[in-house]
Amino acid sequence: MSDIRKLAEKRADAKIGFYKKFMVYIAVNAFLAIINAVYTPQYLWVLFTVVLWGFGILIEFLKAFVFPDTFETENYREQKIREEMEKLRN
């Protein structure tokens, strides 16, 4: 299998994974919002899950769409190994 194909599969998997996680995020938080509105409308505790979980979703989005190859490619790993080897030589 070619390197381009492997990279394309990895990027596609990251995007598909993000979509799945985002749909779960929406469904669960909608359910929690309903529970919050019915049982404790005076206290919006659902905002804690929306915001905190939302940070995780934002990170997944950035990894899948904005910086797809920055940290998880073999080239990046090789670059960091070369940098560390250079530091050790000096």
N, C-alpha and C positions, 0 to 999 in steps of 0.2 A: 504494500500500500504506500502511496506517495506521501511525502511530508505535507504537501498542500492539502491532501485529502484528510490526513490526521488532524491538521490544524483546523480545517473547516468543520470536521466532526466535533472537535472540542468546543469551538465557538458556538455551534448549533446546540450542543448539549447544555452549555452555559445559559443560552437564551431560553431554551425550553425549561430548564430548571428554574430560572427566574419566573417565567410565566406561571408555572405550577405553584411556586411559593407565594407569588403575589395573589393568585386566586384563593389560596387557603387563608392568607392574611385578610383579604376582603370578606370572605365568608365568615370566618371566626369573629372578626371584629364587628361585623354587622349583627351577628347573633348576640355578642356581648353587649352591643349598644341597645338592642331590644330588651335584654334582661335588665340593663342599667335603667332604661327609661320606665320599665314596668315596676321594678321593685325599689329602686333608690334614685328617683329622679332629682332629688335635692343634692346629690353628690355625684359628680361625673367621673367616677373611678375608671371608666372605660378609656378615658384619655391617656391614662398611664400605659395601657397595653398598645393603644394606637401609636403613641409617640415612641415608646421604647422598641417595640417590634418594628416600627417604621424605620428606625435607624438601621436595623439589620436588613430590611428590604432595600433601603437606599444603597447600602454597601453591595448587596447582590446585583442591583441594577448597574452600579458603576463598574463592577467586575465583568458583567456580561456585555454591556453596551459601550461604555466610555473607555475603559482600559482593558480590553479583552486579552491582550497578550503581555501586559506589563510584568506581571509577577509569576505567571504559571507556565512559562515556556522553557524549553530546554536551552534556548539561546540566552535567556535571562540568567538561568542557573550557571551556564558556562561563563557568562560575563562576570558574575559575582565570584566565581571560583578564581578566574584570572586576576581580579582585583585583590582578592585575599592572598593569592600567591605572590603578587607584586609587593604587597605590604610586608609579607614574611621575608622576602628577599632583602628588603631595605633595613 
